[in-house]
């Protein structure tokens, strides 16, 4: 299996989600893809089973924030100060969804350790929550309100949120590597009471963290991307090539 590397830079929400969807529908049996991208303008994405009524779209639009639905599951995320990754493999890869998720998490952990040794403190979640129960909680509207199995935490706080879906042709997994704290502003755009908003705001602060907060300095996205690529190449045991290679 040959890994192709893409870095598509800044694009809007509709473009980013369509790009990932097209990747998984066009993936060839002999290849896999690792893609990095960012968001301009900032964007709230909803899981494909999530109702759009969770978000105040008028307020988001007034603040120049896109609202889109992901082709994967999970809950709402405000994509802002983050590095987003996606991986795509053909269904003939011979790997289970769980194996792909676990290897991807190991690669992300390894990449962050390459970026800064402080991330030796990262840990992967071992338990899978009861999402039917979790989704009954008011804070469950947000992706970062709970941590799924294999997702990555730093000192108990979630730092990378991922979602995965197997389609007819291949498997797509994409996720948010939190760099800055702007993602926490998503509470402003929730269609909930002020009481619930305050509860969710406290819950988000208690359960999430980001690279800049941990390191205490401005993050160079190019260096972070290079470190994550090195993590993938180390864990997957493959050299990733660009379109021009």
ZIPETA-V358782 format. One record per pair of residues at least 6 apart in sequence whose ideal C-beta (glycine too) atoms are under 7 Angstrom apart, sorted by sequence separation. I is the first residue (numbers start at 1). J is the second residue. D is the distance in whole Angstrom. If there is no record, write none. Layout:
# ZIPETA-V358782
i = [I | I]
j = [J | J]
d = [D | D]
This chain:
# ZIPETA-V358782
i = [27 | 46 | 89 | 113 | 134 | 139 | 140 | 147 | 153 | 212 | 233 | 60 | 112 | 113 | 151 | 152 | 164 | 165 | 190 | 212 | 233 | 46 | 152 | 192 | 211 | 232 | 46 | 151 | 164 | 23 | 57 | 112 | 151 | 187 | 190 | 8 | 44 | 89 | 147 | 151 | 162 | 163 | 229 | 23 | 55 | 134 | 162 | 163 | 109 | 162 | 187 | 144 | 161 | 187 | 109 | 160 | 161 | 44 | 160 | 87 | 129 | 144 | 160 | 187 | 143 | 160 | 105 | 129 | 159 | 128 | 184 | 16 | 44 | 48 | 55 | 128 | 184 | 43 | 48 | 54 | 125 | 127 | 16 | 41 | 42 | 43 | 44 | 45 | 46 | 47 | 48 | 125 | 126 | 41 | 46 | 48 | 49 | 125 | 41 | 43 | 45 | 47 | 48 | 50 | 125 | 11 | 13 | 47 | 50 | 124 | 125 | 4 | 6 | 8 | 47 | 2 | 9 | 10 | 12 | 17 | 47 | 124 | 125 | 1 | 2 | 3 | 4 | 5 | 6 | 7 | 8 | 9 | 10 | 11 | 12 | 181 | 1 | 10 | 13 | 46 | 122 | 123 | 178 | 180 | 1 | 3 | 12 | 179 | 13 | 44 | 45 | 122 | 178 | 179 | 180 | 181 | 44 | 121 | 178 | 179 | 44 | 45 | 121 | 42 | 43 | 42 | 42 | 39 | 179 | 39 | 109 | 108 | 142 | 38 | 105 | 38 | 105 | 36 | 37 | 105 | 36 | 102 | 36 | 101 | 141 | 158 | 21 | 35 | 157 | 158 | 159 | 17 | 20 | 34 | 35 | 157 | 159 | 108 | 157 | 13 | 17 | 34 | 12 | 14 | 17 | 33 | 138 | 13 | 32 | 33 | 154 | 32 | 32 | 138 | 142 | 145 | 139 | 144 | 154 | 27 | 29 | 138 | 139 | 27 | 28 | 138 | 142 | 145 | 27 | 29 | 101 | 144 | 24 | 139 | 144 | 23 | 75 | 76 | 20 | 75 | 76 | 77 | 75 | 76 | 97 | 75 | 74 | 97 | 104 | 100 | 101 | 100 | 97 | 91 | 90 | 91 | 90 | 91 | 89 | 88 | 89 | 88 | 77 | 88 | 86 | 87 | 54 | 86 | 86 | 74 | 85 | 73 | 84 | 85 | 72 | 1 | 72 | 73 | 84 | 85 | 70 | 72 | 71 | 82 | 83 | 82 | 82 | 83 | 118 | 79 | 82 | 118 | 81 | 77 | 81 | 116 | 72 | 80 | 71 | 81 | 82 | 72 | 80 | 81 | 80 | 78 | 77 | 78 | 78 | 115 | 115 | 76 | 115 | 114 | 112 | 47 | 111 | 114 | 111 | 114 | 111 | 108 | 111 | 110 | 111 | 108 | 107 | 110 | 107 | 110 | 107 | 60 | 106 | 107 | 59 | 103 | 56 | 103 | 55 | 55 | 56 | 54 | 55 | 54 | 53 | 83 | 83 | 25 | 27 | 44 | 83 | 24 | 27 | 85 | 25 | 24 | 44 | 24 | 24 | 20 | 20 | 36 | 34 | 34 | 7 | 5 | 3 | 3 | 5 | 5 | 3 | 4 | 5]
j = [33 | 52 | 95 | 119 | 140 | 145 | 146 | 153 | 159 | 218 | 239 | 67 | 119 | 120 | 158 | 159 | 171 | 172 | 197 | 219 | 240 | 54 | 160 | 200 | 219 | 240 | 55 | 160 | 173 | 33 | 67 | 122 | 161 | 197 | 200 | 19 | 55 | 100 | 158 | 162 | 173 | 174 | 240 | 35 | 67 | 146 | 174 | 175 | 122 | 175 | 200 | 158 | 175 | 201 | 124 | 175 | 176 | 60 | 176 | 104 | 146 | 161 | 177 | 204 | 161 | 178 | 124 | 148 | 178 | 148 | 204 | 37 | 65 | 69 | 76 | 149 | 205 | 65 | 70 | 76 | 147 | 149 | 39 | 64 | 65 | 66 | 67 | 68 | 69 | 70 | 71 | 148 | 149 | 65 | 70 | 72 | 73 | 149 | 66 | 68 | 70 | 72 | 73 | 75 | 150 | 37 | 39 | 73 | 76 | 150 | 151 | 31 | 33 | 35 | 74 | 30 | 37 | 38 | 40 | 45 | 75 | 152 | 153 | 30 | 31 | 32 | 33 | 34 | 35 | 36 | 37 | 38 | 39 | 40 | 41 | 210 | 31 | 40 | 43 | 76 | 152 | 153 | 208 | 210 | 32 | 34 | 43 | 210 | 45 | 76 | 77 | 154 | 210 | 211 | 212 | 213 | 77 | 154 | 211 | 212 | 78 | 79 | 155 | 78 | 79 | 79 | 80 | 79 | 219 | 80 | 152 | 152 | 186 | 83 | 150 | 84 | 151 | 83 | 84 | 152 | 84 | 150 | 85 | 150 | 190 | 207 | 71 | 85 | 207 | 208 | 209 | 68 | 71 | 85 | 86 | 208 | 210 | 160 | 209 | 66 | 70 | 87 | 66 | 68 | 71 | 87 | 192 | 68 | 87 | 88 | 209 | 88 | 89 | 196 | 200 | 203 | 199 | 204 | 214 | 88 | 90 | 199 | 200 | 89 | 90 | 200 | 204 | 207 | 90 | 92 | 164 | 207 | 88 | 203 | 208 | 88 | 140 | 141 | 86 | 141 | 142 | 143 | 142 | 143 | 164 | 143 | 143 | 166 | 173 | 171 | 173 | 173 | 171 | 169 | 169 | 170 | 170 | 171 | 170 | 170 | 171 | 171 | 161 | 172 | 172 | 173 | 141 | 173 | 174 | 163 | 174 | 163 | 174 | 175 | 163 | 93 | 164 | 165 | 176 | 177 | 163 | 165 | 165 | 176 | 177 | 177 | 178 | 179 | 214 | 176 | 179 | 215 | 179 | 176 | 180 | 215 | 172 | 180 | 172 | 182 | 183 | 174 | 182 | 183 | 183 | 183 | 183 | 185 | 186 | 223 | 224 | 186 | 227 | 227 | 227 | 163 | 227 | 230 | 228 | 231 | 230 | 228 | 231 | 231 | 232 | 231 | 231 | 234 | 232 | 235 | 235 | 189 | 235 | 236 | 189 | 235 | 189 | 236 | 189 | 190 | 191 | 190 | 191 | 191 | 191 | 221 | 224 | 167 | 169 | 186 | 225 | 167 | 170 | 228 | 169 | 169 | 189 | 170 | 172 | 172 | 174 | 225 | 232 | 240 | 225 | 229 | 236 | 238 | 240 | 241 | 240 | 241 | 242]
d = [7 | 6 | 7 | 5 | 5 | 4 | 7 | 6 | 6 | 7 | 6 | 5 | 4 | 6 | 6 | 6 | 7 | 6 | 6 | 5 | 6 | 7 | 4 | 7 | 6 | 7 | 7 | 7 | 4 | 6 | 5 | 6 | 7 | 5 | 7 | 7 | 6 | 6 | 5 | 6 | 6 | 7 | 6 | 7 | 6 | 5 | 7 | 7 | 5 | 3 | 5 | 5 | 6 | 5 | 7 | 6 | 5 | 6 | 7 | 6 | 5 | 5 | 5 | 6 | 5 | 7 | 5 | 7 | 5 | 6 | 5 | 6 | 6 | 6 | 7 | 4 | 7 | 6 | 6 | 6 | 5 | 6 | 7 | 5 | 5 | 4 | 5 | 5 | 5 | 6 | 6 | 7 | 7 | 6 | 7 | 7 | 6 | 6 | 6 | 6 | 5 | 7 | 6 | 6 | 6 | 7 | 7 | 5 | 7 | 6 | 5 | 6 | 6 | 6 | 4 | 6 | 7 | 5 | 7 | 7 | 5 | 6 | 6 | 7 | 5 | 5 | 5 | 5 | 4 | 5 | 5 | 6 | 7 | 7 | 7 | 5 | 7 | 4 | 3 | 5 | 6 | 5 | 7 | 6 | 5 | 6 | 7 | 6 | 6 | 6 | 5 | 6 | 4 | 5 | 5 | 6 | 7 | 6 | 7 | 6 | 5 | 6 | 6 | 7 | 5 | 6 | 4 | 4 | 5 | 7 | 6 | 6 | 6 | 7 | 5 | 6 | 7 | 6 | 5 | 6 | 7 | 5 | 6 | 5 | 6 | 6 | 5 | 7 | 6 | 5 | 6 | 5 | 6 | 7 | 5 | 6 | 7 | 6 | 4 | 4 | 6 | 5 | 6 | 6 | 6 | 7 | 7 | 4 | 7 | 4 | 6 | 6 | 5 | 5 | 7 | 6 | 7 | 6 | 6 | 5 | 5 | 6 | 5 | 7 | 6 | 6 | 7 | 7 | 5 | 5 | 6 | 6 | 5 | 5 | 5 | 5 | 7 | 6 | 5 | 6 | 5 | 5 | 6 | 6 | 6 | 4 | 5 | 6 | 6 | 6 | 7 | 6 | 6 | 7 | 7 | 5 | 5 | 7 | 6 | 6 | 5 | 7 | 6 | 5 | 7 | 5 | 5 | 7 | 4 | 4 | 6 | 6 | 7 | 6 | 4 | 7 | 6 | 6 | 6 | 7 | 6 | 4 | 6 | 5 | 5 | 6 | 5 | 6 | 6 | 6 | 5 | 7 | 5 | 6 | 3 | 6 | 6 | 7 | 6 | 5 | 7 | 7 | 4 | 7 | 5 | 5 | 7 | 6 | 4 | 7 | 6 | 6 | 4 | 4 | 7 | 7 | 5 | 5 | 4 | 6 | 6 | 7 | 3 | 4 | 7 | 6 | 5 | 5 | 4 | 6 | 4 | 5 | 5 | 6 | 6 | 6 | 5 | 7 | 5 | 7 | 5 | 7 | 7 | 6 | 6 | 6 | 6 | 7 | 6 | 6 | 6 | 5 | 4 | 7 | 5 | 6 | 6 | 5 | 4 | 6 | 6 | 5 | 6 | 6 | 7 | 7 | 7 | 5 | 4 | 6 | 4 | 6 | 5]
